Amino acid sequence: MQGAFGAGDRRLKAVVFDMDNTLFEFVDAQVAACKAVVDSIGAGNKLDLFDLFLRDESGFEEHRNIADYLRSLGIYDEPTRSECCAVYDRARLAALEPYSGIRRCLSRLRRMGLKLAVVTDAGRANAEARLRKTGLRRYFDVVVPLEETGKRKPSPDPIRLALERLGVGPAESLLVGDSLSRDVVAGKAAGMATAHAAYGDKNFKEGGMGAVKADYVLDGAGDICALVKGFV
């Protein structure tokens, strides 16, 4: 088992988390934001708009999806686009809630003496806004957004940067994330033990990822503490 703890002097010193769908439910918030846009213009369907955000991974945060949707309905103009983007951003942030038990778990990890980091493909402004809205920012020593390296997972570079800033090595760290193809692959490439946050996995395009295996599987956010308490 790659990166497994508990052997010899290998003790856990840090946990690196993905953010969206690992710390809080993000897909449902995105759908709620799409509904808010549809309601504001009085036309269309929330799932049709949401489908545009799924066209490619790099576009999952992009307002261009809203512009394309308005064009498809034949109602695009700049004031409408601007208002819809503002409606979308407000509704998405308002809908975010941490997974049940995640605050308690993060607090326990800190009391165990573990260092905590977030590595996300979201931009800095979005990452900070989401972590603060959900009340989770205070638990993390380090947050590495997309701008820090310009590379998205499964590149291990953002994770390596987080470990460098935490002052710990990969053999002393655990990566927790909902995506097998991005988080788990990146964690393994960085030389870490990995835990799949299966409770939040809504990665619609990962049906063929059966060959990718995390070292551990988490069925609920509370499982994180249960997993690590024997390794510190």
C-alpha positions, 0 to 999 in steps of 0.5 A: 500500500503506497504511503501507508503509515504506522511502519517504523518512524513513519508518522503522520504530520500533515493532511492536504485537502482538496476543497470543492466536494471534499470540504463542502458540497459544491456541485449542488451549489453550482446547480442552485446557482444555475437555477438562480440564473434561469429564474432571473431571466425567466427562461431556460433550464438549470440543468442545460446551463449546468451541462455547459460547465461540464464541457471541460474541467478548466471551464468549471469556474468560467462565466463564459458558460453563462454567456454561451447559454444566453447566446443559445437562448438568443437573449445575449447582451452585456447588461444581461450577461453581467447581471446573470454572472452576479446572480450566479456568484451570489447564489453559488456562495450562499448555497455552500455548506460544509459536510456534516462533521467536517468542522469537528473533524478539522478541529480535532486534527488541529488538536492532534498537532497536525498541519493542514493545507488546502490545494484547489484548482479554484482561483484565489478569490473564489477559494478564500470566499468559499472557505470563509463563507463555510467557516473553514478558513481558520483551520488551515495553515496554507491555501494553494489556489490555482494562481500559485503554480498555474498548474491544475491537478493531477499535476503534483506541483501545487501539492508539493508547494503546499508541503514545502510551505507546511515544512513536511515531507510527502512521506509524512502527509496524507492527501484527501480528495474526491477525484480519483483522476486529479486528487488521488493521481496528484497525491501519488505522484507527489509520493503521499498516501492518499484517501478518496473522499468517496462521500463527495465524489460527483465526478461525472467523467471518471467512470473509467478510473477503476485502475486508480486506487487510493490507499484509503476510502472515506465514506463520510467526512467523519472517517478522516479523523477515524483514519488518522488518529492511529497515525499521529 
